[in-house]
């Protein structure tokens, strides 16, 4: 939307808002905003461009879908990005439909889910890229270490960060260095998200809801991203008064009609709720019409019927649990089918009626995850893949279960009958 200087083009925002309100004049809107600056700004700020290193010693300027990106710790990027965000909010406030806008969902990083840049390309081991070695991020890491009394003056090398045949970084100089950088990624990502949430609250005089996709402490386990995705400082985000809701997608491990038969989320939903936040489930389940990445054909004998059953399971789960719910990308390439759209209409009516029902929590099993321990996991670690496997096994018992952070043990309700602490290899000092 930013054209440079004081020029902006908010035509697409206008088009979406007026189109929606023509279809439903009573609609309330939450704008999903992707925080990113145009290439011309990054061309003028080369020190802020994300850089990655490879195991063979190369350093590359990172592009995401052929576009340059800025490191989240760049002070220059944050300043300009905040100005663009404020300009958007002021534009919305000037429109006749402004009263319909009730919130912003802030996206950042890869996939707009606040994943660190380049981390999604490391899902399959061995790791190919290590980020972020940009001058801006190097300076931020030095200042972060200095404030904590750590002796490190640069981001650890790829050799220090991979540690083959180790589930956890060993307590040696190289291991502590790598774990420190992983913690830095987590803390600064959370701090950046909180900063932009505060910008929205300030510009709207605290009248706008603010949310984000963040805190995937269950989904990002047993894969290379677990060490450097920047998702594992959930507690700090939950403690922010400027964050009202967090979003996530259905847990990939449980996208089966058979086998587990349980609808799970990627984060510690019960901790989100315990901190007075709302959780919004973003249903990105794929139908037989979408045969690209992450495609799942739930039943080859009846693709349409199986997809409808899968969507119905998720809708029922959210209606019972009281989570908010949305459908991701209702585009023709995924959902152009009359029966599927009729099903969405039915589910929407059920969800609209569900708040009138008694949806008091009934969890009896507490599945407890320590987000801090992930800083000590190596990219090749499979030590905590048990997070998803054990969650599925407990779900098969038929007892209702919820997911909490280890730091919220004191918030567990009295109705809990069984507690499973599934990872606490490197908890914070003084943690419960």
Secondary structure in CASP SS format (residue, H / E / C, confidence):
PFRMAT SS
TARGET T0000
AUTHOR 0000-0000-0000
METHOD secondary structure of the structure
MODEL  1
X C 1.00
X E 1.00
X E 1.00
X E 1.00
X C 1.00
X C 1.00
X E 1.00
X E 1.00
X C 1.00
X C 1.00
X H 1.00
X H 1.00
X H 1.00
X H 1.00
X H 1.00
X H 1.00
X H 1.00
X H 1.00
X H 1.00
X H 1.00
X H 1.00
X H 1.00
X H 1.00
X C 1.00
X C 1.00
X C 1.00
X C 1.00
X C 1.00
X E 1.00
X E 1.00
X E 1.00
X E 1.00
X E 1.00
X E 1.00
X C 1.00
X C 1.00
X C 1.00
X C 1.00
X H 1.00
X H 1.00
X H 1.00
X H 1.00
X H 1.00
X H 1.00
X C 1.00
X H 1.00
X H 1.00
X H 1.00
X E 1.00
X C 1.00
X E 1.00
X E 1.00
X E 1.00
X C 1.00
X C 1.00
X C 1.00
X C 1.00
X C 1.00
X E 1.00
X E 1.00
X E 1.00
X C 1.00
X E 1.00
X E 1.00
X C 1.00
X C 1.00
X E 1.00
X E 1.00
X C 1.00
X E 1.00
X C 1.00
X C 1.00
X C 1.00
X C 1.00
X H 1.00
X H 1.00
X H 1.00
X H 1.00
X H 1.00
X H 1.00
X H 1.00
X H 1.00
X H 1.00
X H 1.00
X H 1.00
X H 1.00
X H 1.00
X H 1.00
X H 1.00
X H 1.00
X H 1.00
X H 1.00
X H 1.00
X H 1.00
X C 1.00
X C 1.00
X C 1.00
X H 1.00
X H 1.00
X H 1.00
X E 1.00
X E 1.00
X E 1.00
X E 1.00
X E 1.00
X E 1.00
X E 1.00
X C 1.00
X C 1.00
X E 1.00
X C 1.00
X C 1.00
X C 1.00
X C 1.00
X E 1.00
X C 1.00
X C 1.00
X C 1.00
X H 1.00
X H 1.00
X H 1.00
X H 1.00
X C 1.00
X C 1.00
X C 1.00
X C 1.00
X C 1.00
X C 1.00
X C 1.00
X E 1.00
X E 1.00
X C 1.00
X C 1.00
X C 1.00
X H 1.00
X H 1.00
X H 1.00
X H 1.00
X H 1.00
X H 1.00
X H 1.00
X H 1.00
X H 1.00
X H 1.00
X H 1.00
X H 1.00
X H 1.00
X H 1.00
X C 1.00
X C 1.00
X C 1.00
X C 1.00
X C 1.00
X C 1.00
X C 1.00
X C 1.00
X C 1.00
X H 1.00
X H 1.00
X H 1.00
X H 1.00
X H 1.00
X C 1.00
X C 1.00
X C 1.00
X C 1.00
X C 1.00
X E 1.00
X C 1.00
X C 1.00
X C 1.00
X C 1.00
X H 1.00
X H 1.00
X H 1.00
X H 1.00
X H 1.00
X H 1.00
X H 1.00
X H 1.00
X H 1.00
X H 1.00
X H 1.00
X H 1.00
X H 1.00
X H 1.00
X H 1.00
X H 1.00
X H 1.00
X H 1.00
X H 1.00
X H 1.00
X H 1.00
X H 1.00
X H 1.00
X H 1.00
X H 1.00
X H 1.00
X H 1.00
X H 1.00
X H 1.00
X H 1.00
X H 1.00
X C 1.00
X C 1.00
X C 1.00
X C 1.00
X C 1.00
X E 1.00
X E 1.00
X E 1.00
X E 1.00
X E 1.00
X C 1.00
X C 1.00
X C 1.00
X C 1.00
X C 1.00
X C 1.00
X C 1.00
X C 1.00
X C 1.00
X C 1.00
X H 1.00
X H 1.00
X H 1.00
X H 1.00
X C 1.00
X C 1.00
X C 1.00
X C 1.00
X C 1.00
X C 1.00
X H 1.00
X H 1.00
X H 1.00
X H 1.00
X H 1.00
X C 1.00
X C 1.00
X C 1.00
X C 1.00
X C 1.00
X C 1.00
X E 1.00
X E 1.00
X E 1.00
X E 1.00
X E 1.00
X E 1.00
X C 1.00
X H 1.00
X H 1.00
X H 1.00
X C 1.00
X C 1.00
X C 1.00
X C 1.00
X C 1.00
X C 1.00
X C 1.00
X C 1.00
X C 1.00
X C 1.00
X E 1.00
X C 1.00
X C 1.00
X C 1.00
X H 1.00
X H 1.00
X H 1.00
X H 1.00
X H 1.00
X H 1.00
X C 1.00
X C 1.00
X C 1.00
X E 1.00
X E 1.00
X E 1.00
X E 1.00
X E 1.00
X E 1.00
X C 1.00
X C 1.00
X C 1.00
X C 1.00
X C 1.00
X C 1.00
X C 1.00
X C 1.00
X C 1.00
X C 1.00
X C 1.00
X C 1.00
X C 1.00
X C 1.00
X C 1.00
X C 1.00
X C 1.00
X C 1.00
X C 1.00
X H 1.00
X H 1.00
X H 1.00
X H 1.00
X H 1.00
X H 1.00
X H 1.00
X H 1.00
X H 1.00
X H 1.00
X H 1.00
X H 1.00
X H 1.00
X H 1.00
X H 1.00
X H 1.00
X H 1.00
X H 1.00
X H 1.00
X C 1.00
X C 1.00
X E 1.00
X E 1.00
X E 1.00
X E 1.00
X C 1.00
X C 1.00
X C 1.00
X C 1.00
X H 1.00
X H 1.00
X H 1.00
X H 1.00
X C 1.00
X C 1.00
X H 1.00
X H 1.00
X H 1.00
X H 1.00
X H 1.00
X H 1.00
X H 1.00
X H 1.00
X H 1.00
X H 1.00
X H 1.00
X H 1.00
X H 1.00
X H 1.00
X H 1.00
X H 1.00
X H 1.00
X C 1.00
X C 1.00
X C 1.00
X C 1.00
X C 1.00
X C 1.00
X C 1.00
X C 1.00
X C 1.00
X C 1.00
X E 1.00
X E 1.00
X E 1.00
X E 1.00
X E 1.00
X C 1.00
X H 1.00
X H 1.00
X H 1.00
X H 1.00
X H 1.00
X H 1.00
X E 1.00
X C 1.00
X C 1.00
X C 1.00
X C 1.00
X C 1.00
X C 1.00
X C 1.00
X C 1.00
X H 1.00
X H 1.00
X H 1.00
X H 1.00
X H 1.00
X H 1.00
X H 1.00
X H 1.00
X H 1.00
X H 1.00
X C 1.00
X C 1.00
X C 1.00
X C 1.00
X C 1.00
X E 1.00
X E 1.00
X E 1.00
X E 1.00
X E 1.00
X H 1.00
X H 1.00
X H 1.00
X H 1.00
X H 1.00
X H 1.00
X C 1.00
X C 1.00
X C 1.00
X C 1.00
X C 1.00
X C 1.00
X E 1.00
X E 1.00
X E 1.00
X E 1.00
X E 1.00
X E 1.00
X C 1.00
X C 1.00
X C 1.00
X C 1.00
X C 1.00
X C 1.00
X C 1.00
X C 1.00
X C 1.00
END
